[in-house]
Amino acid sequence: MDILYLLIPLSVVLMLVIMGVFAWAISTGQFDQLEGEGARILEPDTPPLDADQGRR
């Protein structure tokens, strides 16, 4: 029963930390344009090389 005196405040602190990280992620725009990220993977990575870019 004494362990509840430790676990309940610890769980409240953990919940507040998780909510703070989530609020930070929302305020910095981490969840903006979710549809664009799914389409970005289908685009080519780099433009094709010019004739003089491939030589070293």
DSSP file (Angstrom, degrees, kcal/mol; ACC not computed):
  #  RESIDUE AA STRUCTURE BP1 BP2  ACC     N-H-->O    O-->H-N    N-H-->O    O-->H-N    TCO  KAPPA ALPHA  PHI   PSI    X-CA   Y-CA   Z-CA
    1    1 A M    >         0   0    0      0, 0.0     3,-1.0     0, 0.0     4,-0.4   0.000 360.0 360.0 360.0 -31.5    0.0    0.0    0.0
    2    2 A D  T >   +     0   0    0      1,-0.2     3,-1.1     2,-0.2     4,-0.4   0.776 360.0  68.8 -69.1 -24.8    2.9    2.4    0.7
    3    3 A I  T >> S+     0   0    0      1,-0.3     4,-2.7     2,-0.2     3,-1.1   0.768  86.5  68.5 -66.1 -24.0    4.1    2.0   -2.9
    4    4 A L  H <> S+     0   0    0     -3,-1.0     4,-2.0     1,-0.3    -1,-0.3   0.810  89.2  63.4 -64.4 -29.1    1.0    3.9   -4.1
    5    5 A Y  H <4 S+     0   0    0     -3,-1.1    -1,-0.3    -4,-0.4    -2,-0.2   0.742 113.4  35.0 -66.5 -22.0    2.4    7.0   -2.4
    6    6 A L  H <> S+     0   0    0     -3,-1.1     4,-1.7    -4,-0.4    -2,-0.2   0.830 117.7  49.6 -94.7 -42.8    5.3    6.8   -4.9
    7    7 A L  H  X S+     0   0    0     -4,-2.7     4,-2.4     2,-0.2     5,-0.2   0.860 106.0  54.1 -72.0 -36.8    3.5    5.5   -8.0
    8    8 A I  H  X S+     0   0    0     -4,-2.0     4,-1.9     2,-0.2    -1,-0.2   0.957 113.0  41.0 -67.4 -49.8    0.6    7.9   -8.1
    9    9 A P  H  > S+     0   0    0      0, 0.0     4,-2.4     0, 0.0    -1,-0.2   0.894 115.1  53.6 -63.4 -36.1    2.8   11.1   -8.1
   10   10 A L  H  X S+     0   0    0     -4,-1.7     4,-2.4     1,-0.2    -2,-0.2   0.904 109.1  47.8 -63.8 -40.6    5.2    9.5  -10.5
   11   11 A S  H  X S+     0   0    0     -4,-2.4     4,-2.2     2,-0.2    -1,-0.2   0.857 111.0  51.5 -69.0 -34.0    2.5    8.7  -12.9
   12   12 A V  H  X S+     0   0    0     -4,-1.9     4,-2.1     2,-0.2    -2,-0.2   0.914 111.2  47.4 -67.3 -42.2    1.1   12.2  -12.7
   13   13 A V  H  X S+     0   0    0     -4,-2.4     4,-2.2     2,-0.2    -2,-0.2   0.921 112.0  50.1 -64.7 -43.4    4.5   13.7  -13.4
   14   14 A L  H  X S+     0   0    0     -4,-2.4     4,-2.4     1,-0.2    -1,-0.2   0.896 110.0  50.7 -61.8 -40.4    5.0   11.3  -16.3
   15   15 A M  H  X S+     0   0    0     -4,-2.2     4,-2.4     1,-0.2    -1,-0.2   0.894 110.1  49.7 -64.3 -39.9    1.6   12.3  -17.7
   16   16 A L  H  X S+     0   0    0     -4,-2.1     4,-2.1     2,-0.2    -2,-0.2   0.877 110.4  50.4 -67.3 -37.1    2.5   16.0  -17.4
   17   17 A V  H  X S+     0   0    0     -4,-2.2     4,-2.4     2,-0.2    -2,-0.2   0.925 111.3  48.1 -65.4 -44.1    5.8   15.4  -19.2
   18   18 A I  H  X S+     0   0    0     -4,-2.4     4,-2.2     1,-0.2    -2,-0.2   0.912 112.4  48.8 -63.7 -42.3    4.1   13.5  -22.0
   19   19 A M  H  X S+     0   0    0     -4,-2.4     4,-2.4     1,-0.2    -1,-0.2   0.870 110.6  51.9 -65.4 -35.7    1.5   16.3  -22.4
   20   20 A G  H  X S+     0   0    0     -4,-2.1     4,-2.3     2,-0.2    -2,-0.2   0.909 110.2  47.5 -66.4 -42.5    4.3   18.9  -22.4
   21   21 A V  H  X S+     0   0    0     -4,-2.4     4,-2.3     2,-0.2    -2,-0.2   0.896 112.9  49.5 -65.2 -39.8    6.2   17.1  -25.2
   22   22 A F  H  X S+     0   0    0     -4,-2.2     4,-2.0     2,-0.2    -2,-0.2   0.907 111.1  48.5 -65.2 -42.3    2.9   16.8  -27.2
   23   23 A A  H  X S+     0   0    0     -4,-2.4     4,-2.4     2,-0.2    -2,-0.2   0.888 111.2  51.2 -65.0 -38.7    2.1   20.5  -26.8
   24   24 A W  H  X S+     0   0    0     -4,-2.3     4,-1.8     2,-0.2    -2,-0.2   0.910 109.1  50.9 -63.0 -42.1    5.6   21.4  -27.8
   25   25 A A  H  <>S+     0   0    0     -4,-2.3     5,-2.5     1,-0.2     6,-0.4   0.884 112.0  46.8 -64.7 -38.3    5.3   19.2  -30.9
   26   26 A I  H ><5S+     0   0    0     -4,-2.0     3,-1.0     1,-0.2    -1,-0.2   0.916 112.0  49.9 -68.4 -42.4    2.0   20.8  -31.9
   27   27 A S  H 3<5S+     0   0    0     -4,-2.4    -2,-0.2     1,-0.2    -1,-0.2   0.788 109.8  50.7 -70.8 -26.4    3.4   24.4  -31.3
   28   28 A T  T 3<5S-     0   0    0     -4,-1.8    -1,-0.2    -5,-0.2    -2,-0.2   0.457 117.3-110.2 -90.9   0.2    6.5   23.8  -33.4
   29   29 A G  T X 5 +     0   0    0     -3,-1.0     3,-1.2    -4,-0.4    -3,-0.2   0.777  67.3 145.1  84.8  26.9    4.5   22.4  -36.3
   30   30 A Q  T 3 <S+     0   0    0     -5,-2.5    -4,-0.2     1,-0.2    -5,-0.1   0.750  75.2  46.9 -69.1 -22.6    5.5   18.8  -36.2
   31   31 A F  T 3  S+     0   0    0     -6,-0.4     3,-0.5    -5,-0.2    -1,-0.2   0.186  84.9 118.5-106.5  16.4    2.0   17.7  -37.3
   32   32 A D  S <  S+     0   0    0     -3,-1.2    -6,-0.0     1,-0.2     0, 0.0  -0.596  77.8   6.3 -82.8 145.3    1.5   20.1  -40.2
   33   33 A Q     >  +     0   0    0     -2,-0.2     4,-0.9     1,-0.1    -1,-0.2   0.914  67.8 165.7  52.9  56.9    1.1   18.8  -43.8
   34   34 A L  H  > S+     0   0    0     -3,-0.5     4,-0.9     1,-0.2     3,-0.2   0.823  73.3  56.7 -69.4 -30.8    0.9   15.1  -43.0
   35   35 A E  H  > S+     0   0    0      1,-0.2     4,-1.2     2,-0.2     3,-0.3   0.846 100.6  58.6 -69.9 -32.7   -0.5   14.3  -46.5
   36   36 A G  H  > S+     0   0    0      1,-0.2     4,-1.6     2,-0.2    -1,-0.2   0.828  99.5  56.8 -66.3 -32.2    2.6   15.9  -48.1
   37   37 A E  H  X S+     0   0    0     -4,-0.9     4,-0.8     1,-0.2    -1,-0.2   0.839 103.6  53.5 -70.4 -31.9    5.0   13.6  -46.4
   38   38 A G  H  < S+     0   0    0     -4,-0.9     4,-0.2    -3,-0.3    -1,-0.2   0.849 112.8  43.4 -69.7 -33.2    3.2   10.5  -47.8
   39   39 A A  H >< S+     0   0    0     -4,-1.2     3,-1.1     1,-0.2     4,-0.5   0.738 101.5  69.7 -81.8 -23.7    3.5   11.9  -51.3
   40   40 A R  H >< S+     0   0    0     -4,-1.6     3,-1.0     1,-0.3    -1,-0.2   0.817  90.0  61.5 -64.8 -30.3    7.2   13.0  -50.8
   41   41 A I  T 3< S+     0   0    0     -4,-0.8    -1,-0.3     1,-0.2    -2,-0.1   0.738  99.6  56.1 -69.9 -20.8    8.4    9.4  -50.7
   42   42 A L  T <  S+     0   0    0     -3,-1.1    -1,-0.2    -4,-0.2    -2,-0.2   0.619  89.7  92.3 -85.6 -13.2    7.1    8.8  -54.2
   43   43 A E  S <  S-     0   0    0     -3,-1.0     2,-0.0    -4,-0.5     3,-0.0  -0.473  90.5 -94.9 -79.7 152.3    9.2   11.7  -55.7
   44   44 A P        -     0   0    0      0, 0.0    -1,-0.1     0, 0.0    -2,-0.1  -0.354  29.8-132.8 -65.0 148.6   12.7   11.1  -57.1
   45   45 A D  S    S+     0   0    0      1,-0.2    -2,-0.0    -4,-0.1    -3,-0.0   0.951  79.5   9.3 -70.3 -51.3   15.5   11.7  -54.6
   46   46 A T  S    S-     0   0    0      3,-0.0    -1,-0.2    -3,-0.0     3,-0.1  -0.928  80.3-104.4-131.3 152.7   17.9   13.8  -56.7
   47   47 A P        -     0   0    0      0, 0.0    -2,-0.0     0, 0.0     0, 0.0  -0.387  54.3 -86.8 -68.9 156.1   17.7   15.5  -60.1
   48   48 A P        -     0   0    0      0, 0.0     2,-0.1     0, 0.0     0, 0.0  -0.283  49.8-103.8 -63.4 151.2   19.6   13.7  -62.8
   49   49 A L        -     0   0    0     -3,-0.1     2,-0.1     1,-0.1    -3,-0.0  -0.440  27.4-124.6 -75.9 146.6   23.3   14.6  -63.2
   50   50 A D     >  -     0   0    0     -2,-0.1     4,-0.8     1,-0.1     3,-0.5  -0.312  35.9 -98.1 -76.1 173.3   24.5   16.9  -66.0
   51   51 A A  T  4 S+     0   0    0      1,-0.2     3,-0.3     2,-0.2     4,-0.2   0.863 123.0  42.8 -65.1 -36.0   27.3   15.6  -68.2
   52   52 A D  T  4 S+     0   0    0      1,-0.2     3,-0.3     2,-0.1    -1,-0.2   0.588 101.6  69.2 -89.1  -9.1   30.1   17.4  -66.3
   53   53 A Q  T  4 S+     0   0    0     -3,-0.5    -1,-0.2     1,-0.2    -2,-0.2   0.755  92.5  57.8 -79.9 -23.5   28.8   16.5  -62.8
   54   54 A G  S  < S+     0   0    0     -4,-0.8    -1,-0.2    -3,-0.3     2,-0.2   0.661  90.8  87.4 -81.7 -15.1   29.5   12.8  -63.1
   55   55 A R              0   0    0     -3,-0.3    -3,-0.0    -4,-0.2     0, 0.0  -0.534 360.0 360.0 -86.7 150.4   33.3   13.2  -63.8
   56   56 A R              0   0    0     -2,-0.2    -1,-0.1     0, 0.0    -4,-0.0   0.332 360.0 360.0-128.8 360.0   36.0   13.5  -61.2
